[in-house]
Amino acid sequence: MQDRTFRFWRGGGLAGFLTLVAFGAVADDIQFPTRAAAEEHCPSQVVVWVDLETRIFYYRGQDRYGSTKSGAYVCERDVKGAGYRPNRTGK
């Protein structure tokens, strides 16, 4: 709750709060510690690495794919449905 409160203030008050309410987190049961496990879960989908703190996801081949401090492998359709956004810099 403390983290969400911080995001409320950092995100611009009510606008930040509404963002938290509108977009939930990626459910624990669809986060995977390895790419192979995620590929098993969604064999016909693209597997991405999601940074759970920044809400940004990375594609295979990008610098931060599989390497951010707080993250997991997830199916692309699941992160898009939860309101996460792709890395804009392409790194």
Secondary structure, DSSP 8 states (H G I E B T S, - for coil): -HHHHHHHHHTTTHHHHHHHHHS----GGG-BSSHHHHHHH-TTS-EEEEETTTTEEE-TTSTTTTTSSSEEEEEHHHHHHTT-EE-SS--
